[in-house]
């Protein structure tokens, strides 16, 4: 047995737990140094999800907090800054609130959730009730913050009132941390009560950040920078630090050096190339960073199974709505071309607007581009020229999300087009290779093609294979199986129509040199060699059709075996 390795901090968002329970930690305490050096009274960090925002907020909480455990910072970058630590560490009452949990079908329920979340904050400082400094009236005001049925006005004032009471008791101003400030707005927009929610959050933040004389420093995080008009009205002391900003660029996400060190520590260095291709490629300011969530999850996988292939860990952490809506725009020929270019790994120059409100997001295709950029589905390449910047898909993982959504969209379209579908399936049953070829070509022309010189031939084959399965999958009563072990090999696609007396074997080949005839003959030869039909004959199926289908870009050729 070697030395026991530290645990991987997957999903650990509490800094103290991470530091005291022997988890591997990539030192981001430089964020504290930079925050105090580049003083801004109210700071908003916008980053895509799963980039360590909450953990960084927890780190700030433990650093400033009066009753924080200072030992958890030993050996980290911040501990070398003795003067800074002397002045700020453990010196402030801290209010930390996360709005992540406000997610409800309607406004009434959302407000009740918000009240429960807000109530937990004063519950942590019940010592205020025994304070010699606070008057009876102060204490009565404190108790109102614990009421389940607090009115909206009390809710909106809660953070400011609590700040004032804490300042009065401790004789020192307060640090305010608000995590995921925009989640309630996203949920409200999705469920149709956006106007009510925006006025609630505007009221809460306005009181807490604008008219709060007890505030020393505030930090907010979110995915989106909601435009000033709609939420931060009149807030002159706000510093927005978005993904385009070079300040703080390496404190969210892992740098290449950090990832190499992590993989070395866990003896997984031979997975470096895969991790880089799949999870790197985000450009924040001047730093190129990896998505921490993916790196940690994949490192964990390869420790238990060194053969594990990279997979998509990010896709399940949200609905990927932005990509869905973007691909639905592909009816527009220009957008369709751009999607194809992006998926092929190319860059596209776009004007990006970082300040949007939720209702504006899907109003125009331009806004969807901006949304994809701010949420991490696209990233910057090269230097921006004002608002215009070159954008690209960051890595293979995000590309995989695009391809998945393209396939989904294609299947929906096939379902809507009953005539072409029936024509295709009838021709397939009748052995009419010419009509099969014409209809399949028509499908290829309309779908978004995955053209990528860097992609291996078998991946290209699987794209066309996917399109075919997508078409056949709509015939719910047909038996369609794919890559089933048959005879002495694998049949690409086996189709058993509901008539019950027939089997159709299809082999798909990608003609990488453009010679469709040759690729078709190869496909048929493969069917002949592998004796796929034996299994069908054993089942008493008498009528067997064998198709070789060759594809190249948006062209295809279909041959039927003699």
MARROSE-88039 format. One record per residue (C-alpha): residue number from 0; y, z, x negated. Coordinates in steps of 0.5 Angstrom, whole numbers, plus 500, padded with zeros to 3 digits. Example, Ala and Ser with C-alpha at 12.3 -4.5 7.8 and 13.67 -1.06 7.14 Angstrom:
% residues 2
<num:0	py:491	pz:516	px:475>
<num:1	py:498	pz:514	px:473>
% end
This chain:
% residues 562
<num:0	py:500	pz:500	px:500>
<num:1	py:507	pz:498	px:497>
<num:2	py:513	pz:502	px:499>
<num:3	py:515	pz:503	px:506>
<num:4	py:520	pz:498	px:508>
<num:5	py:526	pz:500	px:512>
<num:6	py:526	pz:498	px:520>
<num:7	py:529	pz:492	px:522>
<num:8	py:535	pz:494	px:527>
<num:9	py:533	pz:489	px:533>
<num:10	py:538	pz:491	px:539>
<num:11	py:540	pz:497	px:535>
<num:12	py:547	pz:498	px:537>
<num:13	py:549	pz:505	px:536>
<num:14	py:551	pz:506	px:528>
<num:15	py:549	pz:513	px:527>
<num:16	py:542	pz:512	px:530>
<num:17	py:542	pz:506	px:525>
<num:18	py:544	pz:510	px:519>
<num:19	py:541	pz:516	px:520>
<num:20	py:534	pz:513	px:522>
<num:21	py:532	pz:509	px:516>
<num:22	py:534	pz:502	px:519>
<num:23	py:536	pz:496	px:514>
<num:24	py:544	pz:495	px:515>
<num:25	py:548	pz:490	px:512>
<num:26	py:554	pz:493	px:510>
<num:27	py:560	pz:491	px:515>
<num:28	py:565	pz:497	px:513>
<num:29	py:570	pz:492	px:510>
<num:30	py:572	pz:491	px:517>
<num:31	py:575	pz:498	px:517>
<num:32	py:579	pz:497	px:511>
<num:33	py:581	pz:490	px:513>
<num:34	py:583	pz:493	px:520>
<num:35	py:587	pz:499	px:517>
<num:36	py:591	pz:494	px:512>
<num:37	py:593	pz:489	px:517>
<num:38	py:595	pz:493	px:522>
<num:39	py:596	pz:491	px:529>
<num:40	py:596	pz:496	px:534>
<num:41	py:592	pz:492	px:539>
<num:42	py:586	pz:488	px:536>
<num:43	py:582	pz:483	px:540>
<num:44	py:576	pz:480	px:537>
<num:45	py:573	pz:474	px:540>
<num:46	py:566	pz:472	px:538>
<num:47	py:560	pz:469	px:541>
<num:48	py:554	pz:474	px:544>
<num:49	py:549	pz:477	px:539>
<num:50	py:554	pz:477	px:533>
<num:51	py:554	pz:484	px:532>
<num:52	py:560	pz:486	px:536>
<num:53	py:558	pz:492	px:539>
<num:54	py:555	pz:495	px:533>
<num:55	py:562	pz:494	px:529>
<num:56	py:565	pz:498	px:535>
<num:57	py:560	pz:503	px:534>
<num:58	py:561	pz:504	px:527>
<num:59	py:569	pz:504	px:528>
<num:60	py:568	pz:510	px:533>
<num:61	py:564	pz:514	px:528>
<num:62	py:569	pz:513	px:523>
<num:63	py:575	pz:515	px:526>
<num:64	py:572	pz:520	px:531>
<num:65	py:573	pz:528	px:530>
<num:66	py:566	pz:530	px:531>
<num:67	py:563	pz:524	px:527>
<num:68	py:558	pz:525	px:522>
<num:69	py:561	pz:523	px:515>
<num:70	py:555	pz:522	px:511>
<num:71	py:553	pz:516	px:515>
<num:72	py:558	pz:512	px:511>
<num:73	py:556	pz:515	px:504>
<num:74	py:554	pz:509	px:499>
<num:75	py:558	pz:504	px:504>
<num:76	py:564	pz:500	px:502>
<num:77	py:568	pz:504	px:506>
<num:78	py:566	pz:510	px:502>
<num:79	py:570	pz:508	px:495>
<num:80	py:576	pz:507	px:499>
<num:81	py:578	pz:515	px:498>
<num:82	py:585	pz:515	px:500>
<num:83	py:583	pz:511	px:506>
<num:84	py:578	pz:516	px:508>
<num:85	py:582	pz:522	px:507>
<num:86	py:587	pz:519	px:512>
<num:87	py:583	pz:516	px:517>
<num:88	py:576	pz:518	px:517>
<num:89	py:574	pz:524	px:522>
<num:90	py:581	pz:525	px:524>
<num:91	py:582	pz:522	px:531>
<num:92	py:580	pz:523	px:538>
<num:93	py:576	pz:516	px:540>
<num:94	py:575	pz:513	px:547>
<num:95	py:570	pz:508	px:547>
<num:96	py:568	pz:504	px:553>
<num:97	py:564	pz:498	px:554>
<num:98	py:565	pz:494	px:561>
<num:99	py:558	pz:490	px:559>
<num:100	py:555	pz:494	px:565>
<num:101	py:559	pz:491	px:571>
<num:102	py:555	pz:486	px:574>
<num:103	py:555	pz:486	px:582>
<num:104	py:554	pz:481	px:587>
<num:105	py:560	pz:483	px:591>
<num:106	py:567	pz:487	px:589>
<num:107	py:566	pz:493	px:592>
<num:108	py:559	pz:494	px:588>
<num:109	py:562	pz:492	px:582>
<num:110	py:568	pz:497	px:583>
<num:111	py:563	pz:503	px:584>
<num:112	py:560	pz:501	px:578>
<num:113	py:566	pz:501	px:574>
<num:114	py:568	pz:508	px:577>
<num:115	py:561	pz:510	px:574>
<num:116	py:562	pz:507	px:567>
<num:117	py:569	pz:510	px:567>
<num:118	py:567	pz:517	px:569>
<num:119	py:562	pz:517	px:563>
<num:120	py:568	pz:517	px:558>
<num:121	py:572	pz:524	px:561>
<num:122	py:565	pz:527	px:561>
<num:123	py:564	pz:527	px:554>
<num:124	py:570	pz:531	px:553>
<num:125	py:569	pz:537	px:558>
<num:126	py:572	pz:542	px:553>
<num:127	py:579	pz:539	px:556>
<num:128	py:578	pz:544	px:562>
<num:129	py:578	pz:550	px:557>
<num:130	py:584	pz:548	px:553>
<num:131	py:589	pz:553	px:552>
<num:132	py:594	pz:547	px:551>
<num:133	py:593	pz:544	px:558>
<num:134	py:596	pz:546	px:564>
<num:135	py:593	pz:547	px:571>
<num:136	py:596	pz:541	px:573>
<num:137	py:593	pz:537	px:567>
<num:138	py:586	pz:540	px:568>
<num:139	py:587	pz:538	px:576>
<num:140	py:589	pz:531	px:573>
<num:141	py:583	pz:531	px:569>
<num:142	py:578	pz:533	px:574>
<num:143	py:580	pz:527	px:578>
<num:144	py:577	pz:522	px:573>
<num:145	py:571	pz:525	px:575>
<num:146	py:571	pz:523	px:582>
<num:147	py:566	pz:518	px:585>
<num:148	py:571	pz:516	px:590>
<num:149	py:577	pz:515	px:585>
<num:150	py:582	pz:510	px:588>
<num:151	py:584	pz:504	px:585>
<num:152	py:590	pz:507	px:582>
<num:153	py:587	pz:513	px:579>
<num:154	py:582	pz:508	px:576>
<num:155	py:587	pz:504	px:573>
<num:156	py:591	pz:510	px:570>
<num:157	py:584	pz:513	px:567>
<num:158	py:584	pz:511	px:560>
<num:159	py:592	pz:512	px:559>
<num:160	py:591	pz:519	px:563>
<num:161	py:585	pz:521	px:558>
<num:162	py:589	pz:519	px:552>
<num:163	py:595	pz:523	px:554>
<num:164	py:591	pz:529	px:555>
<num:165	py:587	pz:528	px:549>
<num:166	py:593	pz:527	px:545>
<num:167	py:596	pz:534	px:548>
<num:168	py:590	pz:538	px:546>
<num:169	py:589	pz:535	px:539>
<num:170	py:596	pz:534	px:537>
<num:171	py:594	pz:527	px:535>
<num:172	py:594	pz:520	px:538>
<num:173	py:588	pz:517	px:540>
<num:174	py:584	pz:511	px:538>
<num:175	py:581	pz:506	px:544>
<num:176	py:575	pz:502	px:544>
<num:177	py:574	pz:497	px:549>
<num:178	py:567	pz:493	px:548>
<num:179	py:566	pz:486	px:552>
<num:180	py:572	pz:487	px:556>
<num:181	py:571	pz:480	px:559>
<num:182	py:564	pz:481	px:562>
<num:183	py:566	pz:483	px:569>
<num:184	py:571	pz:477	px:569>
<num:185	py:565	pz:472	px:568>
<num:186	py:560	pz:476	px:573>
<num:187	py:566	pz:476	px:578>
<num:188	py:567	pz:469	px:577>
<num:189	py:560	pz:467	px:578>
<num:190	py:560	pz:471	px:584>
<num:191	py:566	pz:469	px:588>
<num:192	py:571	pz:475	px:587>
<num:193	py:575	pz:473	px:581>
<num:194	py:582	pz:475	px:583>
<num:195	py:580	pz:482	px:585>
<num:196	py:577	pz:483	px:579>
<num:197	py:582	pz:480	px:575>
<num:198	py:587	pz:484	px:578>
<num:199	py:583	pz:491	px:577>
<num:200	py:582	pz:489	px:569>
<num:201	py:589	pz:487	px:568>
<num:202	py:591	pz:494	px:572>
<num:203	py:586	pz:498	px:567>
<num:204	py:588	pz:494	px:561>
<num:205	py:596	pz:494	px:562>
<num:206	py:596	pz:502	px:563>
<num:207	py:592	pz:503	px:557>
<num:208	py:595	pz:498	px:552>
<num:209	py:602	pz:497	px:554>
<num:210	py:605	pz:503	px:557>
<num:211	py:601	pz:508	px:553>
<num:212	py:605	pz:512	px:548>
<num:213	py:599	pz:516	px:546>
<num:214	py:595	pz:510	px:543>
<num:215	py:594	pz:510	px:535>
<num:216	py:590	pz:504	px:535>
<num:217	py:586	pz:499	px:540>
<num:218	py:580	pz:494	px:539>
<num:219	py:577	pz:490	px:544>
<num:220	py:572	pz:485	px:544>
<num:221	py:569	pz:479	px:548>
<num:222	py:566	pz:472	px:548>
<num:223	py:573	pz:469	px:551>
<num:224	py:580	pz:470	px:550>
<num:225	py:582	pz:470	px:557>
<num:226	py:589	pz:467	px:557>
<num:227	py:595	pz:472	px:556>
<num:228	py:598	pz:470	px:563>
<num:229	py:592	pz:472	px:567>
<num:230	py:591	pz:479	px:564>
<num:231	py:595	pz:481	px:558>
<num:232	py:601	pz:480	px:561>
<num:233	py:607	pz:483	px:557>
<num:234	py:603	pz:485	px:552>
<num:235	py:607	pz:484	px:546>
<num:236	py:603	pz:488	px:541>
<num:237	py:596	pz:484	px:541>
<num:238	py:593	pz:481	px:535>
<num:239	py:588	pz:476	px:537>
<num:240	py:582	pz:475	px:532>
<num:241	py:578	pz:469	px:534>
<num:242	py:573	pz:465	px:531>
<num:243	py:578	pz:460	px:528>
<num:244	py:581	pz:466	px:525>
<num:245	py:580	pz:467	px:517>
<num:246	py:582	pz:474	px:518>
<num:247	py:575	pz:478	px:519>
<num:248	py:571	pz:472	px:518>
<num:249	py:565	pz:475	px:515>
<num:250	py:564	pz:481	px:519>
<num:251	py:561	pz:478	px:525>
<num:252	py:555	pz:475	px:523>
<num:253	py:551	pz:475	px:516>
<num:254	py:553	pz:471	px:510>
<num:255	py:548	pz:467	px:506>
<num:256	py:548	pz:472	px:501>
<num:257	py:546	pz:477	px:506>
<num:258	py:541	pz:473	px:509>
<num:259	py:538	pz:472	px:502>
<num:260	py:538	pz:479	px:500>
<num:261	py:535	pz:481	px:507>
<num:262	py:529	pz:476	px:506>
<num:263	py:528	pz:478	px:499>
<num:264	py:527	pz:485	px:501>
<num:265	py:522	pz:484	px:506>
<num:266	py:518	pz:479	px:502>
<num:267	py:520	pz:473	px:506>
<num:268	py:524	pz:469	px:501>
<num:269	py:519	pz:463	px:503>
<num:270	py:522	pz:463	px:510>
<num:271	py:529	pz:462	px:507>
<num:272	py:530	pz:454	px:509>
<num:273	py:527	pz:455	px:516>
<num:274	py:532	pz:461	px:517>
<num:275	py:538	pz:457	px:514>
<num:276	py:536	pz:450	px:518>
<num:277	py:535	pz:454	px:525>
<num:278	py:540	pz:460	px:525>
<num:279	py:546	pz:458	px:520>
<num:280	py:551	pz:454	px:521>
<num:281	py:557	pz:457	px:525>
<num:282	py:564	pz:457	px:522>
<num:283	py:568	pz:463	px:523>
<num:284	py:575	pz:462	px:519>
<num:285	py:573	pz:460	px:512>
<num:286	py:566	pz:464	px:512>
<num:287	py:559	pz:460	px:514>
<num:288	py:555	pz:465	px:518>
<num:289	py:548	pz:466	px:521>
<num:290	py:547	pz:469	px:528>
<num:291	py:544	pz:476	px:526>
<num:292	py:540	pz:477	px:532>
<num:293	py:536	pz:471	px:530>
<num:294	py:535	pz:472	px:523>
<num:295	py:533	pz:480	px:525>
<num:296	py:528	pz:477	px:530>
<num:297	py:525	pz:472	px:526>
<num:298	py:524	pz:476	px:520>
<num:299	py:521	pz:481	px:524>
<num:300	py:516	pz:476	px:527>
<num:301	py:514	pz:473	px:520>
<num:302	py:513	pz:480	px:517>
<num:303	py:507	pz:481	px:522>
<num:304	py:505	pz:473	px:522>
<num:305	py:507	pz:469	px:515>
<num:306	py:505	pz:463	px:519>
<num:307	py:510	pz:464	px:525>
<num:308	py:515	pz:458	px:526>
<num:309	py:522	pz:459	px:528>
<num:310	py:524	pz:459	px:535>
<num:311	py:529	pz:460	px:540>
<num:312	py:531	pz:467	px:540>
<num:313	py:538	pz:466	px:543>
<num:314	py:537	pz:462	px:549>
<num:315	py:534	pz:468	px:553>
<num:316	py:540	pz:472	px:552>
<num:317	py:544	pz:468	px:557>
<num:318	py:544	pz:463	px:562>
<num:319	py:546	pz:457	px:558>
<num:320	py:551	pz:455	px:564>
<num:321	py:556	pz:451	px:559>
<num:322	py:551	pz:447	px:556>
<num:323	py:548	pz:445	px:563>
<num:324	py:555	pz:443	px:566>
<num:325	py:556	pz:439	px:560>
<num:326	py:550	pz:435	px:560>
<num:327	py:552	pz:434	px:568>
<num:328	py:558	pz:430	px:565>
<num:329	py:554	pz:425	px:562>
<num:330	py:554	pz:421	px:568>
<num:331	py:561	pz:419	px:564>
<num:332	py:559	pz:414	px:559>
<num:333	py:563	pz:416	px:554>
<num:334	py:561	pz:424	px:554>
<num:335	py:554	pz:421	px:554>
<num:336	py:555	pz:418	px:548>
<num:337	py:558	pz:424	px:545>
<num:338	py:552	pz:428	px:547>
<num:339	py:548	pz:423	px:544>
<num:340	py:552	pz:424	px:537>
<num:341	py:552	pz:431	px:537>
<num:342	py:544	pz:432	px:538>
<num:343	py:544	pz:427	px:532>
<num:344	py:547	pz:432	px:528>
<num:345	py:554	pz:428	px:528>
<num:346	py:561	pz:431	px:528>
<num:347	py:566	pz:429	px:534>
<num:348	py:574	pz:431	px:534>
<num:349	py:576	pz:434	px:540>
<num:350	py:582	pz:438	px:542>
<num:351	py:580	pz:445	px:543>
<num:352	py:584	pz:450	px:547>
<num:353	py:582	pz:457	px:546>
<num:354	py:586	pz:460	px:551>
<num:355	py:582	pz:459	px:558>
<num:356	py:581	pz:463	px:565>
<num:357	py:575	pz:463	px:568>
<num:358	py:576	pz:458	px:574>
<num:359	py:579	pz:453	px:569>
<num:360	py:573	pz:453	px:565>
<num:361	py:569	pz:447	px:568>
<num:362	py:575	pz:444	px:571>
<num:363	py:575	pz:438	px:566>
<num:364	py:571	pz:436	px:561>
<num:365	py:576	pz:438	px:555>
<num:366	py:575	pz:445	px:558>
<num:367	py:568	pz:445	px:557>
<num:368	py:568	pz:442	px:550>
<num:369	py:573	pz:448	px:549>
<num:370	py:568	pz:453	px:552>
<num:371	py:562	pz:451	px:548>
<num:372	py:566	pz:452	px:542>
<num:373	py:568	pz:459	px:544>
<num:374	py:561	pz:461	px:546>
<num:375	py:558	pz:458	px:540>
<num:376	py:554	pz:452	px:542>
<num:377	py:559	pz:448	px:538>
<num:378	py:562	pz:450	px:531>
<num:379	py:568	pz:447	px:527>
<num:380	py:566	pz:443	px:521>
<num:381	py:572	pz:442	px:516>
<num:382	py:579	pz:444	px:517>
<num:383	py:583	pz:444	px:523>
<num:384	py:589	pz:440	px:524>
<num:385	py:593	pz:444	px:529>
<num:386	py:589	pz:444	px:536>
<num:387	py:584	pz:438	px:534>
<num:388	py:578	pz:440	px:530>
<num:389	py:571	pz:437	px:528>
<num:390	py:566	pz:440	px:532>
<num:391	py:558	pz:440	px:531>
<num:392	py:552	pz:443	px:534>
<num:393	py:551	pz:449	px:529>
<num:394	py:544	pz:449	px:528>
<num:395	py:537	pz:447	px:530>
<num:396	py:536	pz:453	px:535>
<num:397	py:542	pz:451	px:539>
<num:398	py:540	pz:443	px:538>
<num:399	py:534	pz:446	px:542>
<num:400	py:538	pz:449	px:547>
<num:401	py:541	pz:442	px:548>
<num:402	py:535	pz:438	px:548>
<num:403	py:532	pz:443	px:553>
<num:404	py:538	pz:442	px:558>
<num:405	py:538	pz:435	px:557>
<num:406	py:530	pz:434	px:559>
<num:407	py:532	pz:439	px:565>
<num:408	py:537	pz:435	px:567>
<num:409	py:533	pz:428	px:567>
<num:410	py:527	pz:431	px:571>
<num:411	py:533	pz:433	px:576>
<num:412	py:535	pz:426	px:576>
<num:413	py:528	pz:423	px:577>
<num:414	py:527	pz:427	px:583>
<num:415	py:533	pz:425	px:586>
<num:416	py:531	pz:417	px:585>
<num:417	py:525	pz:417	px:589>
<num:418	py:525	pz:409	px:590>
<num:419	py:524	pz:408	px:582>
<num:420	py:519	pz:414	px:582>
<num:421	py:515	pz:411	px:587>
<num:422	py:515	pz:404	px:584>
<num:423	py:513	pz:407	px:577>
<num:424	py:507	pz:410	px:579>
<num:425	py:505	pz:405	px:584>
<num:426	py:505	pz:400	px:578>
<num:427	py:501	pz:405	px:574>
<num:428	py:496	pz:405	px:579>
<num:429	py:495	pz:398	px:580>
<num:430	py:495	pz:396	px:572>
<num:431	py:501	pz:393	px:572>
<num:432	py:504	pz:394	px:565>
<num:433	py:510	pz:389	px:566>
<num:434	py:513	pz:393	px:572>
<num:435	py:511	pz:400	px:568>
<num:436	py:515	pz:397	px:562>
<num:437	py:521	pz:395	px:566>
<num:438	py:521	pz:402	px:570>
<num:439	py:520	pz:406	px:564>
<num:440	py:526	pz:402	px:560>
<num:441	py:530	pz:403	px:566>
<num:442	py:529	pz:411	px:565>
<num:443	py:530	pz:411	px:558>
<num:444	py:537	pz:407	px:559>
<num:445	py:539	pz:413	px:564>
<num:446	py:537	pz:419	px:560>
<num:447	py:541	pz:422	px:554>
<num:448	py:537	pz:419	px:548>
<num:449	py:535	pz:424	px:542>
<num:450	py:536	pz:419	px:536>
<num:451	py:536	pz:423	px:530>
<num:452	py:535	pz:420	px:523>
<num:453	py:533	pz:427	px:520>
<num:454	py:528	pz:428	px:526>
<num:455	py:520	pz:427	px:524>
<num:456	py:517	pz:421	px:527>
<num:457	py:512	pz:426	px:531>
<num:458	py:518	pz:430	px:534>
<num:459	py:521	pz:423	px:536>
<num:460	py:514	pz:422	px:540>
<num:461	py:515	pz:428	px:543>
<num:462	py:521	pz:426	px:546>
<num:463	py:519	pz:420	px:550>
<num:464	py:512	pz:424	px:551>
<num:465	py:517	pz:429	px:555>
<num:466	py:520	pz:424	px:559>
<num:467	py:514	pz:421	px:561>
<num:468	py:511	pz:428	px:563>
<num:469	py:518	pz:429	px:567>
<num:470	py:517	pz:423	px:571>
<num:471	py:510	pz:424	px:572>
<num:472	py:511	pz:432	px:574>
<num:473	py:515	pz:430	px:580>
<num:474	py:508	pz:427	px:583>
<num:475	py:506	pz:434	px:585>
<num:476	py:499	pz:432	px:588>
<num:477	py:497	pz:428	px:581>
<num:478	py:493	pz:432	px:576>
<num:479	py:497	pz:431	px:570>
<num:480	py:495	pz:434	px:563>
<num:481	py:498	pz:433	px:556>
<num:482	py:495	pz:433	px:549>
<num:483	py:488	pz:436	px:553>
<num:484	py:482	pz:436	px:548>
<num:485	py:478	pz:430	px:550>
<num:486	py:472	pz:426	px:547>
<num:487	py:474	pz:427	px:539>
<num:488	py:481	pz:428	px:539>
<num:489	py:487	pz:429	px:543>
<num:490	py:489	pz:425	px:549>
<num:491	py:497	pz:424	px:549>
<num:492	py:497	pz:424	px:557>
<num:493	py:492	pz:424	px:562>
<num:494	py:493	pz:422	px:569>
<num:495	py:489	pz:423	px:575>
<num:496	py:492	pz:421	px:582>
<num:497	py:490	pz:424	px:588>
<num:498	py:486	pz:418	px:590>
<num:499	py:481	pz:422	px:586>
<num:500	py:477	pz:416	px:584>
<num:501	py:481	pz:414	px:578>
<num:502	py:484	pz:416	px:571>
<num:503	py:489	pz:414	px:567>
<num:504	py:490	pz:415	px:560>
<num:505	py:497	pz:414	px:556>
<num:506	py:498	pz:414	px:549>
<num:507	py:505	pz:414	px:546>
<num:508	py:507	pz:412	px:540>
<num:509	py:514	pz:411	px:536>
<num:510	py:515	pz:405	px:533>
<num:511	py:519	pz:407	px:527>
<num:512	py:520	pz:400	px:524>
<num:513	py:522	pz:397	px:531>
<num:514	py:515	pz:393	px:531>
<num:515	py:513	pz:395	px:539>
<num:516	py:507	pz:390	px:539>
<num:517	py:504	pz:393	px:533>
<num:518	py:505	pz:400	px:535>
<num:519	py:502	pz:399	px:542>
<num:520	py:496	pz:396	px:539>
<num:521	py:495	pz:402	px:535>
<num:522	py:496	pz:407	px:541>
<num:523	py:490	pz:403	px:544>
<num:524	py:486	pz:403	px:538>
<num:525	py:487	pz:411	px:538>
<num:526	py:484	pz:411	px:545>
<num:527	py:478	pz:407	px:544>
<num:528	py:477	pz:411	px:537>
<num:529	py:477	pz:418	px:540>
<num:530	py:473	pz:416	px:546>
<num:531	py:477	pz:420	px:551>
<num:532	py:474	pz:416	px:557>
<num:533	py:467	pz:419	px:556>
<num:534	py:469	pz:426	px:559>
<num:535	py:472	pz:422	px:565>
<num:536	py:466	pz:418	px:566>
<num:537	py:462	pz:424	px:566>
<num:538	py:466	pz:427	px:572>
<num:539	py:464	pz:420	px:575>
<num:540	py:471	pz:417	px:575>
<num:541	py:469	pz:410	px:575>
<num:542	py:476	pz:407	px:575>
<num:543	py:479	pz:408	px:568>
<num:544	py:486	pz:405	px:566>
<num:545	py:488	pz:405	px:559>
<num:546	py:496	pz:404	px:557>
<num:547	py:499	pz:404	px:550>
<num:548	py:506	pz:405	px:550>
<num:549	py:511	pz:404	px:544>
<num:550	py:518	pz:406	px:544>
<num:551	py:524	pz:405	px:539>
<num:552	py:531	pz:408	px:541>
<num:553	py:532	pz:405	px:548>
<num:554	py:527	pz:400	px:548>
<num:555	py:519	pz:400	px:550>
<num:556	py:513	pz:396	px:551>
<num:557	py:507	pz:397	px:555>
<num:558	py:500	pz:394	px:554>
<num:559	py:494	pz:395	px:558>
<num:560	py:487	pz:395	px:555>
<num:561	py:483	pz:390	px:556>
% end
